[in-house]
């Protein structure tokens, strides 16, 4: 049970004594070390808001536990070489890496700093957003429970989840992280290193968190007293000047798009002969360079759907949707039939029939109200450079405003 501290006395090193007012008596709380590191780790997992420490400026900041002992790879696509004690996400989508040590552990003075920097450097390079999301979901009994926890964390906003995960990906790519060293007492040597790193690192926040434990002598009451270390005024100013939000957001979005692009290209090249893979990728890059909007799918076999001709202006909106994945290519008639007039749907089919080898996929499509995604084998519809040129022309013509 946690009880609020009614009276505290401080010295230069932190809390010296705590008294709880209970009825007409003051109950003295005695500081007691944690019997094991696991106890402090579990407290953080069960009560993430301890990470807020004692700072008024952190009112409104919340943390969501992704996973305990989450793996950190040292190579793209590899398993975890290291394991960080906790990964949290705050309500701004900032990944927060937490490493816990008791003050009696000699590694807390030097070794833990290098350890945490290893985690941060490799996590920002090799963690994939899809992996973080999967780790969060796997911690719960099922997807519904994970969605419920996320909904509660987001304050009941059912439409906020996708935007939240997007912010996580942007922060990760921009190396906007938070590193937190947690102990019952932060040694002065580590405190100086934390303050130095926090002042020097422009996008990554580095903090120490003391969580002291006080217990009632001969009783059952327990009080935890968290205190943040490292957020100096110089550090606050450095974060503001060194990492303007628009700048790192733009950089993060660009990096994320590049990473997804590379994953899709690699998937296509692994699945298709070189000449066919080149044509599929050329078609995809043609749409990208023409300004198509991309919708990405992760997982073991990443894919992308490109929307060309999409516009918020109803007079200009006449989209064509084409998906690219390991097995082939598809024009997504079903996806666009609500966004094109009946005349324009007919025109889309007529243009598509001009692609060599494509007519066989269109049999009966009008009678089915275009309710199909016509998946195509690249060796049938992109068998030559001439076929590629025709496909590009069809997409370009079909996406023009009606």
C-alpha positions in Angstrom: 0.0 0.0 0.0 1.3 3.5 -0.8 0.6 6.3 1.6 1.1 10.0 0.9 3.8 11.8 2.7 2.3 14.4 5.1 5.7 15.7 6.3 9.1 15.5 4.7 12.6 16.7 5.8 15.3 17.1 3.2 19.0 17.3 3.3 21.3 18.1 0.4 21.2 14.5 -0.8 17.4 14.0 -0.7 14.7 12.8 1.7 16.0 12.4 5.3 12.8 11.5 7.2 9.1 11.1 6.5 6.1 11.3 8.8 2.6 10.3 8.0 -0.3 11.9 9.8 -2.8 9.2 10.8 -5.7 10.3 13.0 -4.0 12.4 15.7 -0.6 10.7 15.5 2.5 11.1 13.4 3.7 7.8 12.1 7.5 7.7 11.4 8.4 6.0 8.1 11.8 4.4 8.0 13.8 4.3 4.8 14.4 0.7 3.7 16.4 -0.6 0.8 14.8 -2.8 -1.8 15.5 -6.5 -1.2 16.0 -7.1 -4.9 16.2 -5.1 -8.2 13.2 -7.0 -9.4 11.0 -5.3 -6.8 11.8 -1.8 -8.1 11.4 -3.0 -11.7 8.0 -4.4 -11.0 6.9 -1.2 -9.2 7.8 0.8 -12.3 5.9 -1.6 -14.5 2.8 -1.5 -12.3 2.9 2.2 -11.6 4.5 3.9 -14.7 3.6 7.4 -13.5 6.5 7.1 -11.0 8.6 8.2 -14.0 7.1 11.6 -13.5 9.2 12.0 -10.4 8.6 15.1 -8.3 8.6 17.8 -11.0 5.5 20.0 -11.4 6.4 20.5 -15.0 5.5 16.8 -15.7 1.9 17.2 -14.7 -0.1 15.7 -17.5 2.7 13.4 -18.7 1.7 9.8 -18.8 3.6 6.6 -19.7 2.5 3.4 -21.4 4.5 0.2 -20.8 5.4 -1.5 -24.0 7.3 -4.5 -22.6 9.8 -5.4 -19.9 13.1 -7.0 -20.9 12.6 -6.0 -24.6 15.4 -7.0 -27.0 17.6 -4.4 -28.7 19.2 -5.7 -32.0 22.7 -4.7 -33.2 22.0 -5.6 -36.8 19.1 -4.8 -39.1 16.4 -7.5 -38.8 18.3 -9.5 -36.2 17.1 -10.6 -32.8 17.9 -8.8 -29.6 21.6 -8.7 -28.7 20.8 -6.8 -25.5 17.7 -6.4 -23.3 16.6 -3.1 -21.8 14.7 -3.4 -18.5 11.7 -1.4 -19.7 10.4 0.3 -22.8 7.7 2.9 -22.1 6.0 5.4 -24.5 4.9 8.8 -23.2 1.7 10.4 -24.3 3.7 12.4 -27.0 4.9 9.1 -28.4 8.5 9.5 -27.2 10.2 6.1 -26.6 11.5 6.0 -23.0 14.2 3.4 -22.2 14.6 2.6 -18.5 17.4 0.8 -16.8 17.1 -0.1 -13.2 19.9 -0.7 -10.7 20.1 -0.7 -6.9 22.6 1.7 -5.4 24.5 -1.2 -4.0 25.3 -2.4 -7.5 28.7 -1.1 -8.4 27.8 -1.1 -12.1 25.5 1.9 -11.5 28.5 4.2 -11.5 30.0 3.6 -14.9 29.0 0.5 -16.7 25.3 1.3 -16.8 26.0 4.5 -18.8 27.8 2.7 -21.6 25.1 0.0 -21.5 22.3 2.6 -21.9 24.1 4.4 -24.7 24.5 1.1 -26.6 20.7 0.5 -26.2 19.9 4.0 -27.5 22.2 4.0 -30.4 21.1 0.6 -31.7 17.4 1.1 -30.9 17.1 4.3 -32.9 18.9 2.5 -35.8 17.3 -1.0 -35.8 14.0 -0.9 -33.9 11.1 -1.1 -36.3 7.8 0.5 -35.3 5.9 -2.7 -36.3 8.1 -4.6 -33.8 7.4 -2.1 -31.0 3.7 -2.3 -31.7 3.8 -6.1 -31.7 5.7 -6.2 -28.4 3.0 -4.0 -26.8 0.2 -6.2 -28.1 1.9 -9.5 -27.1 2.1 -8.3 -23.5 -1.7 -8.6 -23.3 -4.0 -11.6 -23.4 -5.4 -10.7 -26.8 -5.7 -7.8 -29.3 -8.9 -6.6 -27.8 -7.3 -6.2 -24.4 -4.4 -4.4 -25.9 -6.7 -2.0 -27.7 -8.6 -1.4 -24.5 -5.4 -0.5 -22.7 -4.4 1.8 -25.5 -7.8 3.5 -25.6 -7.7 4.1 -21.8 -4.1 5.6 -22.2 -5.3 7.9 -25.0 -8.2 9.2 -22.9 -10.9 7.3 -24.7 -10.2 8.8 -28.2 -11.0 5.9 -30.5 -9.5 7.7 -33.5 -6.1 8.6 -31.9 -4.3 5.3 -32.0 -3.0 5.4 -35.6 -1.8 9.0 -35.1 -0.1 8.0 -31.8 1.8 5.1 -33.4 2.8 7.4 -36.2 4.3 9.8 -33.7 6.2 6.9 -32.1 7.7 6.1 -35.5 8.7 9.7 -36.2 10.3 10.1 -32.8 12.2 6.9 -33.2 13.6 7.8 -36.6 14.5 11.3 -35.4 16.2 9.8 -32.4 14.0 11.7 -30.1 14.3 9.4 -27.1 14.3 9.5 -23.3 16.9 7.6 -21.3 16.1 7.1 -17.6 18.5 5.6 -15.0 16.5 4.4 -12.0 17.8 3.5 -8.6 16.9 3.8 -4.9 19.7 6.4 -4.8 21.6 7.9 -7.7 25.4 8.2 -6.9 27.0 11.6 -7.3 29.2 10.3 -10.1 26.3 9.1 -12.1 24.4 12.3 -11.4 27.2 14.4 -13.0 27.3 12.2 -16.1 23.5 12.4 -16.5 23.5 16.2 -16.2 26.4 16.4 -18.7 24.7 14.1 -21.2 21.4 15.8 -20.9 22.9 19.2 -21.6 24.9 17.9 -24.6 22.4 15.7 -26.4 20.0 17.8 -28.5 17.1 15.4 -29.2 17.6 12.8 -26.5 16.6 13.5 -22.9 18.7 11.8 -20.2 17.4 11.6 -16.6 18.0 9.9 -13.3 15.2 8.8 -11.1 15.5 8.0 -7.5 12.6 6.0 -6.0 13.2 5.8 -2.3 11.1 3.4 -0.2 9.9 4.2 3.3 8.0 1.7 5.5 6.1 1.9 8.7 8.1 0.5 11.6 6.2 -2.6 12.6 3.3 -1.8 10.2 2.2 -2.3 6.6 2.2 1.2 5.2 4.6 1.9 2.4 5.6 5.3 0.8 7.5 5.7 -2.4 9.3 9.1 -2.9 10.4 9.6 -6.5 12.8 12.4 -7.5 14.1 13.4 -10.9 17.7 14.3 -11.5 19.4 15.8 -14.6 16.8 18.3 -16.0 19.0 21.4 -15.6 18.0 24.8 -17.1 20.8 24.4 -19.7 19.4 21.1 -20.7 15.9 22.5 -21.1 17.2 25.3 -23.3 19.3 22.9 -25.4 16.4 20.7 -26.2 14.3 23.7 -27.3 17.0 25.2 -29.5 18.6 22.0 -30.8 15.5 20.1 -31.9 12.7 22.3 -33.3 9.7 20.0 -33.5 9.0 20.7 -37.2 12.6 20.0 -38.1 12.9 16.6 -36.4 9.4 15.7 -37.5 10.2 16.3 -41.1 13.5 14.4 -40.8 11.8 11.5 -39.0 9.0 11.2 -41.6 11.6 11.2 -44.4 13.7 8.6 -42.7 10.6 6.4 -42.0 9.5 6.6 -45.6 13.0 5.7 -46.8 13.1 2.7 -44.5 9.7 1.5 -45.7 10.6 2.0 -49.3 13.8 -0.1 -48.9 11.8 -2.9 -47.2 9.2 -3.1 -50.0 11.9 -3.0 -52.7 13.9 -5.8 -50.9 10.7 -7.9 -50.7 10.0 -7.6 -54.4 13.5 -8.4 -55.3 13.5 -11.5 -53.1 10.3 -12.7 -54.8 10.8 -12.0 -58.5 13.4 -12.6 -61.2 15.7 -9.6 -61.6 14.1 -8.2 -64.8 10.5 -8.5 -63.5 11.5 -7.1 -60.1 13.1 -4.1 -62.0 9.8 -3.4 -63.8 7.6 -3.7 -60.7 9.9 -1.3 -58.9 10.0 1.1 -61.8 6.2 1.2 -61.9 6.1 1.8 -58.1 8.7 4.6 -58.4 6.9 6.1 -61.3 3.8 6.5 -59.2 5.8 7.8 -56.3 7.6 10.4 -58.4 4.3 11.4 -59.9 3.1 12.4 -56.4 1.1 9.4 -55.4 0.2 9.0 -51.7 1.7 5.9 -50.1 -0.1 3.6 -47.6 2.4 1.1 -46.1 1.8 -2.4 -44.6 4.6 -3.9 -42.5 5.0 -7.5 -41.3 7.1 -10.3 -42.6 6.4 -9.3 -46.3 6.0 -5.5 -46.4 3.8 -4.0 -49.1 2.7 -0.5 -50.3 -0.4 0.8 -51.9 0.0 4.0 -54.1 -2.9 6.4 -54.6 -2.4 8.7 -57.7 -5.0 11.4 -58.5 -6.3 11.7 -54.9 -7.4 15.2 -54.0 -9.5 16.9 -51.3 -11.1 19.0 -54.1 -14.1 16.9 -55.5 -13.5 18.4 -59.0 -9.9 17.1 -59.0 -10.4 13.8 -57.1 -10.2 10.8 -59.5 -7.8 8.3 -57.8 -6.2 5.2 -59.1 -5.0 2.7 -56.4 -2.2 0.2 -57.2 -0.7 -2.2 -54.6 2.8 -3.6 -54.8 3.7 -6.7 -52.8 5.9 -9.9 -53.0 3.6 -11.9 -55.2 2.7 -9.2 -57.7 0.7 -6.0 -58.5 -2.9 -5.2 -58.2 -5.2 -2.4 -59.4 -7.7 -1.9 -56.6 -11.0 -1.2 -58.2 -12.9 -1.9 -55.0 -11.0 0.9 -53.2 -11.7 3.6 -55.7 -15.3 2.9 -56.8 -16.6 5.2 -54.1 -14.3 8.0 -55.3 -14.9 7.8 -59.1 -18.0 8.4 -61.1 -19.6 5.5 -63.0 -18.2 7.0 -66.3 -14.8 7.2 -64.8 -14.9 3.6 -63.5 -15.8 2.5 -67.0 -12.9 4.5 -68.4 -10.5 3.0 -65.8 -11.5 -0.6 -67.0 -11.2 0.4 -70.7 -7.7 1.8 -70.1 -6.6 -1.2 -68.0 -7.6 -3.6 -70.9 -4.9 -1.9 -72.9 -2.2 -3.3 -70.6 -0.7 -6.5 -72.3 -1.9 -9.6 -70.5 -4.4 -7.7 -68.3 -7.7 -8.4 -70.0 -8.0 -11.9 -68.5 -8.2 -10.3 -65.1 -11.1 -8.0 -66.0 -13.7 -10.6 -67.1 -17.1 -9.8 -65.5 -15.7 -7.0 -63.4 -18.5 -4.5 -64.4 -21.3 -7.1 -63.5 -19.6 -7.5 -60.1 -19.9 -3.7 -59.5 -16.0 -3.6 -59.6 -16.0 -5.5 -56.3 -12.6 -7.0 -56.8 -8.9 -6.3 -56.5 -7.4 -7.6 -59.7 -4.1 -9.2 -58.5 -1.7 -9.7 -61.4 1.4 -11.8 -62.0 4.3 -9.6 -63.1 5.3 -12.1 -65.7 1.9 -11.7 -67.4 1.4 -7.9 -67.3 5.0 -6.5 -67.0 6.7 -9.0 -69.3 8.5 -6.3 -71.4 9.6 -2.7 -71.2 6.7 -1.8 -73.7 4.2 -3.3 -71.2 5.7 -1.2 -68.4 5.3 1.9 -70.5 1.7 1.1 -71.3 1.0 0.4 -67.6 2.5 3.8 -66.7 0.5 5.6 -69.4 -2.8 3.9 -68.2 -2.2 5.0 -64.6 -1.3 8.5 -65.6 -4.4 8.9 -67.9 -6.8 7.2 -65.5 -5.8 9.5 -62.6 -6.5 12.8 -64.5 -9.5 14.8 -63.3 -12.8 13.9 -64.9 
